[in-house]
Amino acid sequence: MPTNVLMPQMGESIAEGTIVRWVKRVGDHVDRDEPLFEISTDKVDAEIPSPAAGLLTEIRSKEGETIPVNQVVAVIDDAPGATVVAQGQAGPVARAVPPEAVAVASAPAASAATAGAPAPDAPALRQKSSPLVRRIAAEHGVDISQLPGSGIGGRVTKHDILGYIDNKEEAAPPPAVPGVRPGARDEVVPLSIMRRRIAEHMIASRRTSAHVHSVFEIDFTRVSKIRDAKKAEFEQAGAKLTYLPFIVKAVVDGLRAVPVINSSIDGENIIYHKDINIGIAVALDWGLIVPVVRQADEKSILGLSRAMHDLASRARSKQLKPEEVQGGTFTITNPGVFGALFGTPIISQPQVAILGIGAVEKRPVVVDDAIAIRPRAYLALGYDHRLIDGAVADQFMSVVKQQIENFDAASL
């Protein structure tokens, strides 16, 4: 019996995915849950398992093609004597398939309400905005279907339409960007899908948030002593004890003390997140991904160490689940691992702050009017000045500094 393989919905707000690579080819036999193809979305790169066992008789979407969720991308037939269909000979494909008629490819993050629902085109999603947004667009002659939206499924919000109108009225014609002519020895390589997504998100974040940064120098003497004393014990428990879980623990205390740092802006409203879900940026050979440690406030140092190691390992092997890169409320990035003193990171939308960690190094410092050598590091907080003032940001950083410099070993 033929089984249609669909482009899965890799998260509640994801409307499409790009096929990066077919692991199997037409005519190959596949087992259920065996990797079938790789996709890239706004949130994650992932291997998609086969929903059924049988012969891969047809592939309907090419590598590099961007497909709406719930569209058929391949067919698997478990019937004896099943025949293959040559690529390019398939008939027209429906944009979406009723869930009762097909077996949906595994997509753990799809919610019960949306797992089988047809996915409209992106312009249609953007047009499904509030009456107020549509009225403002009509008054200013804006084609809302051509506007990039920051709402769920690309919907245009009031903030989006007003920002577009303001920019359109105030912006001068941009200077022409000179083209680059490759030299005879140059190599020209197209941007990867992930690289393009990162570029889009970073530019959108700079346009959305008023970025400001505060840098604090923090003494890691106490944490370093605790780490040296507990390192062997953690290794026996299967965890590598680095400085990062201590910093995450201090950040959790800071978010509790200054909850506006753990919030988001939604139009004219502030959403204060009750869960503390910390995104930890992981550098990959082909880009950057930010898996999320959920309920970080409920984990010990050992629990944080294990969770971060597991997420980073599976990020590098493309084994993350969609929900593991969603729902972050605050992000930490660690350029210090490469030796950077500090950085000024860009906020991950729709969050309002991000922490950059510099290298922990021994430095001379004045202690009780004497020169001493202490392990110290610069921590840089990037924050959205639309919501967070400098005094509030520094209050948060003061809590983080206090917690690290006076870390309670009993909290391990």
Secondary structure, DSSP 4 states (H G I P E B T S, - for coil): -EEEEE----STT--EEEEEEESS-TT-EE-TTSEEEEEE-SS-EEEEEPSS-EEEEEE-S-TT-EEETT-EEEEEE-STT-----TT------S---GGGSPPPP-TT--TTTTT-----HHHHHH---HHHHHHHHHTT--GGGS---SGGGPPPHHHHHHHHHHHHHPPPPPPPPP----TT----PPPHHHHHHHHHHHHHHHHS-EEEEEEEEE-HHHHHHHHHHHHHHHHTT----SHHHHHHHHHHHHHHSGGGGEEEETTEEEE-SS--EEE-EEETTEEE--EETTGGG--HHHHHHHHHHHHHHHHTT---GGGGS--SEEEE-GGGGT-S---PPP-TTBSEEEEE---EEEEEEETTEEEEEEEEEEEEEEETTT--HHHHHHHHHHHHHHHHT--GGG-
